[in-house]
Amino acid sequence: MLPAVAACLRLFPVYRRRWRVFVTVISLALLIIFLISGHLEEHLSWALPIFYSAPSHLSSSPILNVPVPPFLLSPVKACLSPPLLLILVSSAPSHRDRRDAIRQTWGSLSSSTEFASLTLFVLGVPKSPVERAALVHEAVTHRDIIQANFTDSYQNLTLKTLTGLSWALEKCQEAQYLLKTDDDVFVNTPSLSKFLREHNGLMYLGRVHWHVSPDRDPESRHYTSYELYAGDHFPPYCSGTGYVLSQAAARHLLQEAGSGPWPTVEDVYVGILARAAGIAPRHIAKIAGSIIVPHNSCCYRTMFTSHRITPRRMQEAWYMLKEADNHWCPPLTLLYCKLMGQGVENGDVYEPLLENR
């Protein structure tokens, strides 16, 4: 008996070392999963309000002093039945095929009715008279275009966003949430609407970018002068490919908007306004940001947004999403979608490899 006990005691340090190695490996694996999937950033973003001042006082005046140009096209009856989620899509005049693809899929009237959302497109004025006439005809046909009197250009993206938000706060005050997105983004309106129904309060949600430095190269289209922003790093902000603002949060932000000029990088400027208003961004792992997720039903079912979707893929994604309830998706789908998407974003994965029908 005693020799057996002695032998076990001699083996105990060996098993203890193996157990420590096992625990370390499992802990590292879980950390990597949390990091890649975005759940770690979700938890970190919960601490951001500690570093922000209390939200600014909200003026009782319904009039916003944001110097946006006059509206030329405005779907005034669009919000007669206020939606839960108003989706503002920044689009370019020449992107008619993208707008039509959205109208036929997640932004369709049937989708809007079923999931309490409303999709509108925000544009400036095209330079071509032919495009101007075509846009007016399109607006009359679909009654879903917001247009203000400014030149539609990359340099005016910030103005385009402020125009859309201003319209929403003036014409659609009872919409609880606003989603700003782009016309190459697929939005999972069923899942996003369900998620938003379960939350309330001041919200600024998206894929958070941390510790980003201003681009000081005058030749870059992202150039930010010291006069526009003097700091070494921007405050945390949500990717402009898709972020959600509660109605009250949007009003807080626009109260902080000055008369311009504004940085041309619109999502950065929204983050600056949020910092001034005391509203911290919250990272949502299911909002893809700029990554390209694999083209399959489980990823479209799991993610709230997916970026760089062509009109053809928009149609396919919508079909996949509607058929997704008939398919089983593995527990680590989010991890797979984010890992492969980040691989494309970083140039490590060739995009066609993500095709998976």
TORDRENLUM-604345 format. One record per residue (C-alpha): x negated, y, z negated. Coordinates in steps of 0.001 Angstrom, whole numbers, plus 500000, padded with zeros to 6 digits. Example, Ala and Ser with C-alpha at 12.3 -4.5 7.8 and 13.67 -1.06 7.14 Angstrom:
% TORDRENLUM-604345
NODE;487700;495500;492200
NODE;486330;498940;492860
This chain:
% TORDRENLUM-604345
NODE;500000;500000;500000
NODE;497318;502468;498990
NODE;495229;501988;502150
NODE;498328;502662;504273
NODE;499042;505904;502398
NODE;495428;506962;502786
NODE;495591;506306;506541
NODE;498745;508445;506858
NODE;497103;511279;504972
NODE;494122;511128;507327
NODE;496449;511367;510347
NODE;498479;514263;508890
NODE;496048;517040;510021
NODE;496129;515613;513565
NODE;499931;515654;513726
NODE;499967;519135;512168
NODE;497629;520457;514867
NODE;499744;518845;517604
NODE;502870;520332;516075
NODE;501288;523806;516076
NODE;500307;523395;519738
NODE;503834;522225;520587
NODE;505447;525187;518797
NODE;503021;527618;520462
NODE;503749;526232;523948
NODE;507512;526352;523385
NODE;507291;529912;522006
NODE;505245;531087;525005
NODE;507678;529396;527399
NODE;510646;531115;525753
NODE;508818;534452;525826
NODE;508109;534059;529550
NODE;511753;533131;530207
NODE;512960;536171;528244
NODE;510443;538408;530012
NODE;511162;537314;533586
NODE;514937;537062;533176
NODE;515103;540560;531718
NODE;516581;539569;528360
NODE;513491;540842;526539
NODE;513942;544277;528141
NODE;517620;544160;527179
NODE;516674;543741;523534
NODE;513926;546357;523707
NODE;516300;548900;525226
NODE;518573;548586;522204
NODE;515840;550386;520245
NODE;515592;553336;522657
NODE;518253;555466;520879
NODE;515855;555679;517901
NODE;513599;557890;520044
NODE;516411;560070;521400
NODE;518137;562982;519739
NODE;521837;562737;518939
NODE;524079;563187;522004
NODE;524604;566809;522919
NODE;527862;568567;522107
NODE;530453;567952;524807
NODE;532114;571153;525985
NODE;535903;571240;525798
NODE;536057;573029;529146
NODE;537112;570745;532023
NODE;535115;572907;534442
NODE;531533;571792;535124
NODE;528981;574442;536025
NODE;527059;572219;538426
NODE;526161;574188;541576
NODE;527218;571582;544139
NODE;528339;572801;547587
NODE;532054;572916;548480
NODE;533741;569641;549380
NODE;534527;569236;553074
NODE;536183;565818;552821
NODE;537926;564642;549669
NODE;540273;561665;549230
NODE;542496;563627;546838
NODE;545047;560817;546353
NODE;542470;558095;545781
NODE;542821;558204;541983
NODE;546609;558354;541699
NODE;546236;554949;540042
NODE;543088;555491;537923
NODE;540623;552599;538215
NODE;538638;551036;535407
NODE;535530;551394;537573
NODE;534958;554074;540202
NODE;532148;553018;542555
NODE;530301;555867;544284
NODE;528257;554585;547218
NODE;525533;556863;548555
NODE;525575;556363;552301
NODE;524072;557916;555431
NODE;526236;559074;558369
NODE;524660;556513;560727
NODE;525405;553595;558383
NODE;528956;552962;559575
NODE;528282;549208;559839
NODE;527261;549071;556176
NODE;530347;550974;555048
NODE;532589;548703;557087
NODE;530941;545618;555589
NODE;531619;546949;552079
NODE;535233;547785;553026
NODE;535717;544202;554168
NODE;534141;542608;551082
NODE;533684;543814;547506
NODE;535002;547306;548283
NODE;538155;546102;550022
NODE;541618;547222;548937
NODE;542487;543697;547787
NODE;539336;543523;545676
NODE;539980;546983;544248
NODE;543513;546062;543224
NODE;542536;542740;541701
NODE;539509;543959;539749
NODE;540630;547527;538874
NODE;537878;549186;540900
NODE;537834;551886;543552
NODE;535037;552305;546098
NODE;534271;555677;547704
NODE;531373;556780;549921
NODE;529396;559980;549287
NODE;527777;561786;552224
NODE;526439;565128;553337
NODE;526772;566736;556769
NODE;525078;564973;559714
NODE;523015;567070;562098
NODE;524641;565697;565237
NODE;528045;567133;566276
NODE;529004;563669;567546
NODE;528272;562147;564127
NODE;530178;564934;562404
NODE;533258;564245;564518
NODE;532937;560481;564008
NODE;532691;560927;560248
NODE;535844;563053;560137
NODE;537704;560387;562130
NODE;536398;557686;559787
NODE;537518;559681;556747
NODE;541013;560152;558178
NODE;541222;556432;558967
NODE;539988;555025;555658
NODE;540507;557905;553196
NODE;537480;556852;551158
NODE;534816;559459;552024
NODE;533563;562305;549842
NODE;531580;564870;551809
NODE;530093;568161;550619
NODE;528576;570975;552628
NODE;524859;570075;552569
NODE;522543;568462;555093
NODE;522477;564690;554719
NODE;518770;563939;554204
NODE;516435;562068;551878
NODE;515415;565342;550243
NODE;519049;565891;549237
NODE;519636;562521;547555
NODE;519726;564137;544115
NODE;522276;566659;545353
NODE;524309;563790;546842
NODE;524413;562001;543485
NODE;525386;565158;541607
NODE;528078;565765;544219
NODE;529571;562311;543705
NODE;529516;562566;539916
NODE;531006;566058;540015
NODE;533833;564877;542261
NODE;534530;561955;539928
NODE;534702;564145;536820
NODE;536945;566639;538576
NODE;539226;564403;540652
NODE;539169;561048;538839
NODE;538940;561935;535156
NODE;540759;558818;533971
NODE;538306;556361;535487
NODE;536560;554833;532477
NODE;533283;553987;534225
NODE;531314;555207;537233
NODE;528908;553041;539204
NODE;526436;554874;541433
NODE;525009;552536;544062
NODE;523731;552403;547665
NODE;525250;551035;550867
NODE;522816;548081;551032
NODE;523834;546747;547620
NODE;526234;543866;547008
NODE;528354;544444;543894
NODE;529913;541534;542025
NODE;533048;543504;541153
NODE;534810;540611;539344
NODE;531969;540002;536876
NODE;531023;543660;536418
NODE;534621;544702;535736
NODE;535006;541879;533216
NODE;531769;542930;531492
NODE;532837;546582;531257
NODE;536237;545687;529781
NODE;534379;544213;526814
NODE;532350;547384;526090
NODE;532993;550993;525184
NODE;531268;554170;524043
NODE;528641;556340;525731
NODE;526961;554090;528269
NODE;524151;554439;530780
NODE;523404;550929;532066
NODE;521113;549525;534742
NODE;517657;548142;535455
NODE;515487;550347;533278
NODE;512127;551579;534569
NODE;509647;552324;531794
NODE;506572;554549;531613
NODE;506640;555702;535266
NODE;504234;558479;536241
NODE;505263;561316;538593
NODE;503904;561120;542137
NODE;501737;564231;542558
NODE;500866;563617;546235
NODE;502420;566477;548272
NODE;502578;564174;551331
NODE;504730;561597;549535
NODE;508509;561682;549806
NODE;508572;560989;546054
NODE;506419;564024;545338
NODE;507229;565768;542055
NODE;505496;569066;541372
NODE;504402;570214;537920
NODE;506980;573003;538205
NODE;509780;570452;538521
NODE;508416;568102;535830
NODE;505266;568777;533827
NODE;505079;565576;531774
NODE;502681;562703;532413
NODE;505486;560132;532386
NODE;509190;560243;533119
NODE;511582;559196;530374
NODE;513036;555686;530848
NODE;515614;555698;533637
NODE;517837;553244;535514
NODE;517095;552261;539111
NODE;519175;554269;541571
NODE;520202;551112;543429
NODE;522903;550657;540804
NODE;523639;552161;537404
NODE;526797;552546;535350
NODE;527837;555646;533424
NODE;530846;555900;531189
NODE;533012;558907;532030
NODE;531951;560751;528860
NODE;528262;559947;529439
NODE;528463;561355;532966
NODE;529977;564569;531604
NODE;527191;564838;529019
NODE;524581;564452;531763
NODE;526072;567011;534122
NODE;526246;569533;531305
NODE;522449;569386;531246
NODE;522028;569890;535006
NODE;520502;573237;535838
NODE;520872;575292;538973
NODE;517976;573569;540731
NODE;515679;572951;542418
NODE;515805;569306;541321
NODE;513395;566380;541799
NODE;514135;564521;545038
NODE;514010;561174;543201
NODE;517635;561109;542060
NODE;517451;558212;539598
NODE;514516;559863;537844
NODE;516492;563094;537517
NODE;519478;561238;536045
NODE;517082;559764;533471
NODE;515771;563256;532676
NODE;519320;564517;532204
NODE;520121;561528;530000
NODE;517101;562266;527814
NODE;518190;565913;527479
NODE;521740;564799;526651
NODE;520579;562293;524016
NODE;521892;559230;525872
NODE;519396;556361;526105
NODE;519516;553952;529067
NODE;520319;550329;528371
NODE;518716;547560;530391
NODE;521119;544986;531853
NODE;519364;541862;533136
NODE;522145;541090;535630
NODE;521699;544403;537451
NODE;519015;543582;540005
NODE;517590;547021;540641
NODE;515314;546918;543680
NODE;514598;543177;543666
NODE;516036;540948;546411
NODE;517775;537943;544919
NODE;517994;534585;546733
NODE;520840;534411;549252
NODE;522968;531763;547550
NODE;526270;531514;545708
NODE;524853;531008;542216
NODE;522751;534190;542372
NODE;525637;536291;543703
NODE;527870;534796;541023
NODE;525340;535493;538249
NODE;524118;538987;539198
NODE;526183;542171;538923
NODE;524282;543780;541823
NODE;521966;542531;544572
NODE;519809;544869;546663
NODE;518857;545136;550360
NODE;521839;543231;551737
NODE;522511;543555;555482
NODE;526124;543811;556749
NODE;526017;540171;557870
NODE;524722;539023;554514
NODE;527331;541188;552784
NODE;530057;539137;554473
NODE;528322;535867;553647
NODE;527721;536892;550032
NODE;531392;537767;549547
NODE;532429;534391;550962
NODE;529906;532660;548691
NODE;531183;534565;545670
NODE;534791;533599;546352
NODE;533772;529974;546770
NODE;531389;529983;543779
NODE;534018;528737;541328
NODE;533897;525409;543148
NODE;530168;525018;542568
NODE;528161;524229;539444
NODE;525272;526590;538686
NODE;522354;525518;536454
NODE;521820;527242;533072
NODE;518603;528963;534180
NODE;520086;530511;537338
NODE;519363;534051;536152
NODE;515713;533171;535575
NODE;515424;531642;539054
NODE;517123;534616;540756
NODE;514937;537178;538990
NODE;511703;535182;539409
NODE;512173;534697;543154
NODE;513440;538261;543608
NODE;510438;539745;541845
NODE;508209;537552;544010
NODE;509613;539213;547145
NODE;509363;542667;545567
NODE;505699;542061;544722
NODE;504927;540471;548099
NODE;504250;537007;546645
NODE;507268;535293;548244
NODE;508257;535531;551905
NODE;511865;536759;552047
NODE;513268;534087;554449
NODE;512269;531466;551882
NODE;515119;532798;549725
NODE;517675;531580;552282
NODE;519702;528835;550624
NODE;523174;528134;551879
